[in-house]
């Protein structure tokens, strides 16, 4: 009895801590995604604007920061957040699966929980592929003339060459669909965890914020690849 009395409050505390970890790391990802979306939209302004933006990301903070220092800070924070987010999610899902629940409660929550689980896995796989594609498997760009080597090193040329491939755009759009659904539920859940849904009005507002951010991100990220695919950006 004593063990049960002590373990129950501890379990509740660790569950709250894990949910807070998921909320905070999730909101950090939202901030990163919005900044990344803004950068991608620079493609619409042309090669000079996009390449200048990419260059400034690497020189931002110099001389206090080394070349590429800001990007490495973001990478470290993202990796740490990813590990924390995944750990919290897997632990909570494991507890939810092993806990005894009524059939009604399980039916009520199974759909969203299952989607968040597999949607998160799909997004993780896409992020890994996305990073490998733009760092190791850089697309081959057919450029003639003396400036071929310089153009091949251009982030703008690399992005445009990638999204001229229809199957690459399709993969990207499927990932965006998964991201949108994940954000719509995740942003709402984060607000709920942080105590921003104390009454029905706040509940509706939190849902609206989640859907609005999801729609903004999906549309904002979809514009550059579709514009490139259909020849609006060359």
C-alpha positions in Angstrom: 0.0 0.0 0.0 2.8 2.4 0.9 4.5 1.8 -2.4 1.3 2.4 -4.3 0.7 5.6 -2.4 4.1 7.0 -3.2 4.4 5.8 -6.8 1.0 7.2 -8.0 1.9 10.9 -7.2 5.4 10.3 -8.6 3.9 8.9 -11.8 1.6 11.9 -12.2 4.5 14.2 -11.7 6.7 12.5 -14.2 3.8 12.4 -16.7 3.2 16.2 -16.3 7.0 16.8 -16.7 7.0 14.7 -19.9 4.0 16.6 -21.3 5.7 19.9 -20.5 8.9 18.6 -22.2 6.8 17.7 -25.3 5.1 21.1 -25.3 8.2 23.2 -24.9 10.3 21.2 -27.5 7.3 21.2 -29.8 6.9 25.0 -29.7 10.6 25.3 -30.4 10.1 23.2 -33.5 7.2 25.5 -34.6 9.4 28.5 -34.3 12.1 26.8 -36.3 9.6 25.7 -39.0 8.2 29.2 -39.4 11.7 30.7 -39.7 12.6 27.9 -42.2 9.5 28.6 -44.2 10.4 32.3 -44.4 13.8 31.4 -45.8 12.4 29.1 -48.4 10.0 31.8 -49.7 13.2 33.8 -50.5 13.4 31.6 -53.6 10.6 33.6 -55.1 12.8 36.7 -55.0 15.5 35.2 -57.2 19.0 33.7 -57.0 20.8 36.7 -55.6 18.2 37.2 -52.8 18.2 33.5 -51.8 21.9 33.0 -52.0 22.6 36.2 -50.0 20.1 35.0 -47.4 21.8 31.6 -47.2 25.3 33.3 -47.0 24.1 35.6 -44.2 22.9 32.7 -42.1 26.5 31.4 -42.1 28.1 34.8 -41.3 25.4 36.0 -38.8 27.1 37.1 -35.5 30.6 37.3 -36.8 33.2 38.0 -35.4 31.6 37.0 -32.0 30.4 33.8 -33.6 32.6 31.7 -36.0 31.5 31.1 -39.6 28.3 29.0 -39.5 28.1 29.4 -35.7 24.5 30.4 -35.6 23.5 27.4 -37.7 25.4 25.1 -35.4 23.7 26.5 -32.3 20.3 25.9 -34.0 21.4 22.4 -35.0 22.4 21.5 -31.5 19.2 22.9 -30.1 17.2 21.0 -32.7 18.9 17.7 -32.0 18.4 18.2 -28.3 14.8 19.1 -28.7 14.2 16.2 -31.1 15.7 13.7 -28.6 13.6 15.2 -25.7 10.4 15.3 -27.8 10.8 11.7 -29.0 11.7 10.4 -25.6 8.7 12.1 -24.0 6.4 11.0 -26.7 7.5 7.3 -26.7 7.4 7.2 -22.9 3.9 8.7 -22.7 2.6 6.4 -25.5 4.1 3.4 -23.7 2.3 4.3 -20.5 -0.9 4.9 -22.3 -0.8 1.6 -24.0 0.0 -0.4 -20.7 -2.5 1.5 -18.6 -6.0 0.1 -18.0 -8.7 2.1 -19.7 -12.3 1.7 -20.5 -13.2 0.7 -24.1 -15.0 4.0 -24.6 -12.0 6.1 -23.5 -9.6 4.1 -25.7 -11.9 4.5 -28.8 -12.1 8.2 -28.1 -8.4 8.8 -28.0 -7.0 6.1 -30.2 -7.4 7.8 -33.5 -5.5 11.1 -32.7 -2.9 9.2 -30.6 -2.3 6.8 -33.4 -2.0 9.5 -36.0 0.4 11.6 -33.9 2.6 8.5 -33.3 2.9 7.4 -37.0 2.8 11.0 -38.3 5.7 11.8 -36.1 7.7 8.8 -37.3 6.9 9.8 -40.9 8.1 13.3 -40.3 11.3 12.1 -38.6 12.1 9.9 -41.7 11.4 12.8 -44.0 13.7 15.1 -42.0 16.5 12.6 -42.2 16.0 12.2 -46.0 15.7 16.0 -46.4 19.0 16.5 -44.6 20.8 13.8 -46.5 19.5 15.0 -49.8 20.6 18.6 -49.4 24.0 17.8 -47.8 25.2 14.5 -49.2 23.1 13.6 -52.2 23.1 17.0 -53.7 21.2 17.1 -57.0 23.2 17.0 -60.2 22.7 20.3 -62.1 23.3 20.4 -65.8 24.9 23.8 -66.3 27.1 24.7 -69.2 29.8 27.4 -69.4 32.7 28.7 -67.3 30.5 29.4 -64.3 29.2 25.8 -64.0 31.2 25.0 -60.8 30.0 28.3 -59.1 26.4 27.7 -60.0 26.5 24.1 -58.8 27.6 25.5 -55.4 24.6 27.9 -55.3 21.9 27.0 -52.8 19.3 28.6 -55.1 20.4 26.4 -58.1 20.4 23.3 -55.9 16.8 24.0 -54.6 15.5 24.8 -58.1 17.1 21.6 -59.5 15.6 19.5 -56.8 12.0 20.7 -57.2 12.1 20.5 -61.0 11.6 16.7 -60.3 7.9 15.9 -59.9 8.5 12.9 -57.6 10.6 15.1 -55.3 7.7 17.6 -55.1 5.3 14.8 -54.4 7.4 13.5 -51.5 7.6 17.0 -50.2 3.8 17.6 -50.4 3.1 14.3 -48.6 5.4 15.3 -45.8 3.7 18.7 -45.6 0.3 17.0 -45.2 1.7 14.9 -42.3 3.3 18.1 -40.9 0.1 20.0 -41.1 -1.9 17.4 -39.2 0.8 17.0 -36.7 1.0 20.8 -36.1 -2.8 21.2 -35.8 -3.0 18.7 -33.0 0.4 19.4 -31.5 0.0 23.1 -31.1 -3.4 22.6 -29.5 -2.0 20.0 -27.1 0.9 22.2 -26.2 -1.5 25.0 -25.2 -3.6 22.6 -23.2 -0.5 21.3 -21.4 0.6 24.9 -20.6 -2.8 25.7 -19.2 -4.2 27.9 -21.9 -7.5 26.0 -22.3 -9.1 26.6 -18.9 -12.6 27.3 -20.4 -14.6 26.6 -23.6 -13.7 29.9 -25.2 -9.9 29.3 -24.7 -10.4 25.7 -25.9 -11.9 26.9 -29.2 -9.2 29.6 -29.5 -6.4 27.0 -29.0 -7.9 24.8 -31.7 -8.1 27.8 -34.0 -4.5 28.7 -33.4 -3.4 25.1 -34.1 -5.3 25.0 -37.4 -4.1 28.5 -38.4 -0.4 27.7 -37.8 -0.8 24.3 -39.6 -2.4 26.0 -42.7 0.2 28.8 -42.8 3.0 26.3 -42.7 1.6 24.0 -45.3 0.8 26.8 -47.7 4.0 28.6 -47.1 6.2 25.6 -47.6 4.2 24.4 -50.7 4.5 27.6 -52.7 8.2 27.4 -53.6 8.3 23.8 -54.9 5.1 24.2 -56.8 6.3 27.5 -58.3 9.5 25.8 -59.4 7.7 22.7 -60.7 5.4 24.7 -62.9 8.1 27.0 -64.2 7.2 30.2 -62.3 10.7 30.1 -60.7 13.7 29.3 -62.9 
